[in-house]
Amino acid sequence: MSEMTSQAMPRPADHPDAPTGKVAVLLVNLGTPDAPEKGAVKRYLREFLSDRRVVEIPPLVWQPILRGIILNTRPKKSAHAYAQVWGQDGSPLAAITARQAKALQARMGAGVTVDWAMRYGNPSIASKVAALKEAGHDRILFAPLYPQYSGATTATAVDALGAALAEMRWQPAIRTLPPYHDAPAYIAALKADLSRQISALPQVPEVLLLSFHGMPERTLHLGDPYHCHCRKTARLLAEALAADFPQMRVDTTFQSRFGKAKWLEPATDTTIEAEAKAGVRSMAVAMPGFSADCLETLEEIALQGRDTFLAAGGESYAALTCLNDTEAGMDMLEALVRRELAGWV
């Protein structure tokens, strides 16, 4: 019997480099236009409102409405709203998500690469997944930054990930960040950050509204857990805040209604007006379902909400900022990411 050697076969000279062995985290948020201009907003809305997860109306019915009416009327109004919150770094949502990725990268160190993407607009999920794999990241934690699960947010982000993977011959291994609506780290971060902001106000508000993004009511009856997740977050957060602010009433509302269908209630805008008319003179609004400030928090709640409250007789109104890249927010994000990377890192 001939003696076998254990020497490895040398790599052929024309064999391409195929880096492997790296781990990445891809933070994902909803998306934003590339500019606060009608054309950019129209492109963004076309992509967003054409998603079957977002608008669950048969395309034969919906697309004529979208292309014939909405995309010819809404972009100008939305562009004006975006212009009011656009910063030197561009879209607030994109700028804050980029800062979150940078801060998390500093915390995770060189052993993990942290990047970010948007479900709609740029940078796209497909482009980022392809770039990470090309650079040797064969294990990726896909992290949609939605505390409460919804088909229109978490699920459609994972759909886009699946579509990107479908185009790849050599796919990376994937883990996805689960919803964290009741995670102790999330509730603790919200308590710490909101307590800091409330304590800095001239007075503790009589009412704190916890405003979550709305969804059509039918999604609840179809089995979407979003409403239940929001309600549990609100209950846990109200309990956490009660000891420090016993006189402050905490209520839950839903914002950003669109179209004529019945949406989850109570609605934030009508509640703000009703509370002021009922004699509430000081109010704060927090948006715990948003991981980063965006059009819906900075324009709809901070600007429109203030105008509504003051016009109805209120006197003191505060729109509290989201967790963003605050110390409390990053402590939470690091804890969640490290939990999901167990075994990889």
Secondary structure, 3 states (H helix, E strand, C coil): CCCCCCCCCCCCCCCCCCCCCEEEEEEEEEEECCCCCHHHHHHHHHHHHCCCCCCCCCHHHHHHHHHHHHHHHHHHHHHHHHHHHCECCECHHHHHHHHHHHHHHHHHCCCEEEEEEEEEECCEHHHHHHHHHHCCEEEEEEEECCCCCCHHHHHHHHHHHHHHHHCCCCCCEEEECCCCCCCHHHHHHHHHHHHHHHHCCCCCCCEEEEEEECCEHHHHHCCCCHHHHHHHHHHHHHHHHHCCCCCCEEEEEEECCCCCCCECCCEHHHHHHHHHHCCCCEEEEECCCCCCCCHHHHHHHHHHHHHHHHHCCCCEEEECCCCCCCHHHHHHHHHHHHHHCCCCC
